[in-house]
C-alpha cells in the first residue's frame, strides 16, 4: 500500500482575465481516499484540477502534495476527459509504448510485468490483444487509467471519466476507482454522475468557485435538504454562491471532516476487520429515496462512524 498521497489545498484564490474563479478553496485528501468533485458548469472544477497539477498557481493560498508545493512534488497521475489513445494499436502495444517513454530505467522484463500488473488492476488482462478502436468507451477509459498507473502515482486525478457511459458502466467504473483507493491510491474524480456517490469516501461540491460542501456522501442529502443526490444541483440555485460558501465555512461538518482519522482508509479497513471500510458503513449509508434526515443527526452519525475506526 502507498504511504504517500496526501493532497491539500488551503485558502486558494485564482483569478483569470479579471474573473475571480476560485474563492478561498480549502480541502484535504488522505492516502486511500476517493473523492468526487461535483459542481455545475462554471463552478471552477477544471481550474481546481489545473491548480492540483501545478499548471496554474493560486494568487493566494496553496496546493500541496505530501507537504510539498505541487510543482515541486512527485508525479500526480492525470486522466483527461478525452482519451488520447491510438485506436489502431492493441491494448498491450499502447501500454508498451507508454512504458517505454515513462519507465526508461526499467528492463524490458520489468516493464512487461508492470504492464501485466496494471492490466490486472483495471480488468483488462483478457483484452491485451484487442485493438483500442474495437473497445467500448468504458474499456478505453480503463486503458487510460492503466497508462497512468504504470508510474505508480500515489495520487490520481480524473476529469469526467464516466462521461458518456451508461449507468451500468458508470457504476463499474466507480467501483474500479474505489478498488484503487482501497489499495492505497488517493483519487479525485470530477463527475456529473450522481448514481454511484456511495462508492466515494468524500464529496467536494463547488459553486462559482466557493466550496459549498466537503464531506461524506452520506451527509450530502441531509445537508442540502433534498431526497436524492441528483437534486443537489437544483438545490444550489436556491441561494447565491457566496451564501453556500458562508454556510459551509460555519458548518460543524467542516471541523468533523478535518478531525477524521489520518490513517489511510484501506488501513482502517484492515484494522476494523474484513470489509469494514471497503463498503459504506450503516452510519454512512446514503438516504436517497427517503425523507431528509436532521443534519445534526447526520453529523453525529458521521462522527460515530469515524470514531469506530480509530
Order of alpha helices (4+ residues) and beta strands (2+ residues): beta-beta-beta-alpha-beta-beta-beta-alpha-alpha-alpha-beta-alpha-beta-beta-beta-alpha-alpha-alpha-alpha-alpha-alpha
